Amino acid sequence: MNVGDKVKFPFAKKEMEGIVEKICEKTVYIRADFPKHKGKLIKRKLKDIKS
């Protein structure tokens, strides 16, 4: 997984897709488009992300 890759992450009992913005040791920051908030930055644990 690298910055700029598309990944799927869990959100509200379903999976959403976003683009990786920043990778830390155990966390990943993902930019995702929600219906009422385009380009929202989401923080998730590295183990919860699917490439």
C-alpha positions in Angstrom: 0.0 0.0 0.0 1.3 3.4 -1.0 0.1 7.0 -1.0 -2.4 7.5 -3.8 -3.7 3.9 -3.8 -7.4 3.1 -3.8 -8.5 1.1 -0.8 -11.7 -0.2 0.9 -12.4 0.6 4.5 -15.2 -0.3 6.9 -17.9 2.4 7.6 -21.3 1.9 9.1 -21.7 -1.8 8.5 -20.6 -1.5 4.9 -17.4 -0.8 2.9 -16.5 2.4 1.3 -13.7 3.3 -1.1 -11.1 6.0 -0.7 -7.6 7.2 -1.6 -4.7 6.8 0.8 -3.3 10.2 1.8 -0.8 9.4 4.6 0.5 6.2 6.1 1.9 6.1 9.7 3.2 3.1 11.7 -0.3 1.7 12.7 -2.8 4.2 11.1 -3.8 5.2 7.6 -5.5 8.5 6.6 -7.9 8.1 3.7 -9.7 10.8 1.7 -13.2 9.6 0.8 -16.4 11.1 -0.7 -19.5 10.9 1.4 -22.9 12.0 0.2 -22.9 15.3 2.1 -19.2 15.8 2.7 -16.9 15.4 -0.4 -13.2 14.8 0.3 -13.5 14.0 4.0 -10.3 12.7 5.7 -10.8 9.4 7.6 -8.4 7.8 10.1 -8.4 4.0 10.3 -6.1 1.3 11.7 -3.8 -0.3 9.2 -5.1 -3.8 10.0 -8.7 -2.8 9.1 -7.8 -1.7 5.5 -8.3 -3.9 2.4 -6.2 -3.1 -0.6 
